[in-house]
Amino acid sequence: MKAAVWTDIHKIEIREVPTPVPGKGEVLVKVKAAGVCATDAHIISGSFAHATPPCILGHEICGEVAVLGEGVEDAKVGDRVIINTIISCGKCEYCKSGRNEMCLSGSEIGYNPHDGGYAEYMVAPEHCLVKIPDCISDKEGAIIESAVCPAGSILRFGMELGATVFIQGGGPAGIAYTQLAKACGAGKVIVSVRGDERIAYAKQFGADVVIDAMNENVLARVLEETAGVGAKYSIDAAGTVSSIDLAIKAAANGGEVFFYGIPGKDDQIPFPVTDIVLKHLNIHGCCGNYLTWEPFVNLIAGGRFNIKDMVTHEFRLEDLSKAIDLIRYKDRSLIKAVIVMD
């Protein structure tokens, strides 16, 4: 089969490799489309040590079940599926409590030793399959994983009806949080972004107030929009030194702060502990939720989350490097790029 193999820093090779064979409890999935994630761009550039070459990356996957391994019980050949890429032991205290994403011996498809979706075929355990209805296209299915992670934090921590939500970041996560906050009944969603393209996207996906972070005092605007109180929910989907600090400062007393964006490995973060203590803030680290997939698919199928318009670019497998470059060079028109296999 054909695959895009990450072989070294900034180097991807299109190769013919053996088609994998599903083992016990596994299925072979014919990949129909794969979303391109910023995490993979960081790995390929050497700035995020989450995998080692050679490896077939790609953890945002939509496909069709092609072959059943021994012992597969429910999956059927031809099923349209997306892949919950977390592989967990099912036995540790986290797995038993439904927190499989925190498994003590867990791993993830798309990183060593589990090859991912930048290939014609890939193998997945049956328990990782999430069926999708026909109203969700392959391209849409391919990027669901990128929005499942933000959705998982809201499912885990909750969100009050009518609350004010402040979101930093105009990329896929920021857009996902914007839509999810609206779907959860937020009273006002304030989004801070940089650049005209991101301002337009924030408005398109439902923000009530959009702040131009390049030309406005963001904290002053948040306080103005909240009558000086601050936001009940302050969400950092940007992961910069300044956005982390601002997430704390913009939160209301007793507020909830969600940290989703990951700062650079060399960033020095002066964490504002005094503000956290005196404002009685609740701080949450957000990185996924094993139980989110089916509810989120239903949200999309019910028309309450616009995944379709988040796909802004399409490429063939041979052009994966071009998709990675959109992320690497911060193309402002990009929300999500998808590798289309057929």
Secondary structure, 3 states (H helix, E strand, C coil): CEEEEEEECCEEEEEECCCCCCCCCEEEEEEEEEEECHHHHHHHHCCCCCCCCCECCCCEEEEEEEEECCCCCCCCCCCEEEECCEECCCCCHHHHCCCHHHCCCCEECCECCECCCCECEEEEEHHHEEECCCCCCHHHHHCHHHHHHHHHHHHHHCCCCCCEEEEECCCHHHHHHHHHHHHCCCCEEEEEECCHHHHHHHHHCCCCEEEECCCCCHHHHHHHHCCCCCEEEEEECCCCHHHHHHHHHCEEEEEEEEECCCCCCCCCCCCCHHHHHHCCCEEEECCCCCCCHHHHHHHHHCCCCCCHHHEEEEECHHHHHHHHHHHHCCCCCCCEEEEECC
